[in-house]
Amino acid sequence: MPPGLHALYALTDAATKAFNALETGSEAAGNEIETTAHEEVAEEFRLIATAHGYLDADPERLVSARDW
């Protein structure tokens, strides 16, 4: 895990941007990622951060780069 919240947020921003790109590709193919799936991704980011000791991680900040 990254050495601090700032580094954690940089990591989750990059991962969230990858999900944004996946969403764009899915829409182009005539599909979409369900709202529930988006919520699950955000919750998993929070669970992983908490499990690794980042108890102060802001759940909204973990996925703030999202387009969904």
Secondary structure, DSSP 4 states (H G I P E B T S, - for coil): --SSHHHHHHHHHHHHHHHHHHHHHHHHTT----HHHHHHHHHHHHHHHHHTT-TT--HHHHTTT---
